[in-house]
């Protein structure tokens, strides 16, 4: 998709929410069907310094085998600003089949549920339990798919460093005694392949400390960045994995939040068919 992902739904009408959407939309993702957890759990070949640092990062959060054992992923995506927390999207992903459930609200009395498959992008959208008309369905399915791409990258970027189409480069002049820095660029994959990310990997913990990004089309915009904080550990069939749940911006007054994370071994099948809000 040539245009950078910057969608603004009617739900985000206020200045606060518009700011949140702008910040949340500043991401690039590799194709969802190349999700590392559902790919082969074999460890990738490490040919460069960047590969080695990327593997340290991946291993610090559980590694390929542990992530390959996670069949379902549930989380919320939202924002904290000035002590106010707002949830934008509620996610549930069957990472084996690609079936997906996304819930969001618009105003006080409009609840949307999108039930679709991330591999085919086919599905339906319901408003207060009733299917939307066909003209709105395609628009809202596209909105749901973009939210999937955007929100899961904010949660899973450190374990997607070996995805197909990702080029890793070690940045020696930005690395120091505390951090190893790798640059990620993308080869014709995802919604905004012109984006560039710099990942600052903590040498003590191996985890992602912060990232800086320059986005596709942002020729006159300085790099922006977020720290990755509030890591949580989750026990999964293949061991344990970790995710960061808060990503404050540089000023500290606004943070992207990816919380309410669960990785159950099973969920009721009707969660992928029930058109009424459940999450």
N, C-alpha and C positions, 0 to 999 in steps of 0.2 A: 504494500500500500504506500503510495508516494507521499501522502500527507502525514505530517506528524499527528500523533494521537492527542487531540485536545478537544474532547467532547464536553459539552455543558448541557445537562438536562434541565428541564424546568424546575427540578427540585433545588437547583443550586442558584437561586435567583439573587440572594443577598450578596453583599460584598464579601462577607466572611466565607460563604460557600463558594463563590466564584474563585477566591484566592485558593481555597482548598483544592478545587478541581484543577486549577492551573498547576499547582504543585504536584498533585497526584498523577497528572497526565504526563509528567516529564519522564517517561520511561520507554525503553525498547525491550522487546522480548524476542526470543527465538521461537520457532514454531512450537505450539503447544503439544503436538503429537510426538515431539522429540523429548518430552519430559524425561529427565534423567532417572526418575524413580521407576519408570516403567520400561526403560531401556535395559539392555543387558547390564548386569551388575559387575561385569569385568572392569578391572582398573585400567584406565587409559594409559597408553605409552607416554612416558615423560621424556620429551626430546629437547626441551629448552629450559632455561631458568624460569621463564614465565609459567611453563607447565608445572614445574616443581612447586612454585609458590601457590598456584591454583589448586594443586592436589593437597597441600597443607591446609588451605582454606576449606576444601571439600571435606577432608578427613576431620577437621575440628568440629564440623557440624554433623558428623555421623558417618560420612563416607558412602560410596556407591552401594555396598551391600545392604546397609541399614535403610537407606532411602528407597532401594528397590523393593523393600518389604512393606512399604506403606500403601495399603490399598485405597484408603479414603482420606480426604483432607477437608477439614471444616475450619473456616475462619471468618472474621469480620474485617472489613476495610473501612477506615474512617480517618478522622483528624481530631487532634487536640489543639485548641487555640485559646490562650488566656484562661485556662482552666475549664473550658467548655469542650465537651466531647460529643462528637456526632458520628454516627455510623452511616456510611453511604451504601455499602453493599454487604450482603450476607451470602457466603459461598459454601457449597458442598460439592465435592468432586469425587467421582468414582474414577480413580486413576488407572484402573484396569480396562474399563470399557470406554472411557471418555465421556460418560454421561455426567451432566452438570445441572445443578440447581442454583439459581441466583435470585435473591429477593432484594427489593428496594422499595422505598415509599416516596410518594410525591404529595406534598401537602399533608393534611391531617386525615384524609379519608380515602387515599388511593394507594393500594398495596399491589405491587407488581411481582409476579413470579415467572421467571423464564426457565423452561425445562428444555434442554437441548443437548447436543453432543458436540464436544469441542473439536472432534476430528472431521465431522461432516458439516458442522454449523447448522444442521437442521434441527427444528424443534418448534415449540409454540410458546406464546407469552400470554399470561392471564392477568386481568385487572380485577381485583376483588373476587377472584375465583372464576371469572367469566373470560373466555377467549377473546382477545382483541380482534378487530377486523383485519382482513388480509393486508390492507394497505399499511396499517401500523405494525403488523407482525414483523415484516422484514426489517423495518426501521428499528424496532425494539430488540429483535434478535441481534442485529448488528451492534446495538448499544451493549447488550449483554456479553457478546463475544469480546468487544473492546475492554469491557470491565474485567473479564476473565484474564485477558492478556496483561492489562495494566496492573491489576491488583496482585495476581500471583507472582509477578516479577518483583514487586516490592517485598514479598515474603520469601521468595525462593532464589533470588538472583545468585547468591553465593554457591548454590549447588547446581547451577546451570552453566558454569564456566567452561564445561567441556561439551556443550551442546553442538550439534552440527552447525557449521556456518560461523562459529565464534572464533575470532583470531585473538590470541593472547600475546602480549608483548611486555617484557620486563622493562620498567622505566627506572633506570639506575639513578638518574639525576633527581628524581623525586623521592627515592627510597632513602632511609636514614637508619639510625641505630634502633629506632622503635618500630618502623614499618617497612615492609616490602610493598612496592607498588606495581601493579600490573594494569595495563591498558587493554580494554576490550573493544574491538571493532567487529563489524558484522558483514557477512558476504551475502547480500541479497536474501536475507531472511527477516522474518518478523514484520511488524507494521511500520517501523521507522528504521530501516537499515543504515541510515546515515548518522545515527547517534554514536557517541563515544563515551565510554566510562573509564574512570580510573579508580581501582579498588585498592584501598589502603589496608593491608593485612597485618594485624598485630603479630609481631614476632614472638611474643610471650604466649599468647593464647591460640594463635593461628586463626582467630576469627576475624571477620570483617569489622574494622573499626569505623570506617566511613567510606563514602564514595563521593566522587565529583563527576559531573556530567556536562557535556556539551551536546545539545540536541540538534537533530536534523533541521536545518533551516534557521538555526539561531546564530547567524553570522555576526550580529551586533549585540548579542547577549553574553555577558561574562559567564564563566563556568559557575554552576550552582552545586551545592552539595548537602549531604545529610550524614549525620552520625548514625550508627546502627547500635542500638542499646536494648536493655531489658531482655536479654536472651533467656529463653525457656528450654528446658530439656523435656523431651517426650519419649517414653518407652514404646518401642515398636517391635514387631516380631523378630526383626533382624538385629536388634540391639537398642541403641538410643540415638536420637537426632536432636539438633538444636535449631531454633529459629529466633531471630530478633523481632520483638513486638513493637518497638518504638523507633522512629527515624526522625529526630528533630532536625530542622533546618539550622543554618548557621547562626541565626539570631536567637534561637532557642524558644521563641514564643509560639511557634507552629511546629507540630510534629505529625507526620503520617503515622497511623497506628494500624498494625495488622495483628489483631488480638483475638481472644476467644478461640484459640487454636486447639483443635482436637484431631487426633489421628486414630479413629476407632478401627477395630478389625472387621466390623460389620455395621451396617445401618439398615433400618427398615426399607424394603424395596419401594414402598409407596412414596418415599421422599423424592423419588425421581419421576413420579406420576401425579402426585397430589397438587392441584392448582392453587390451593389455599396456603397462606403463609404458615410456615412451620419452624423456621429457624430463629 
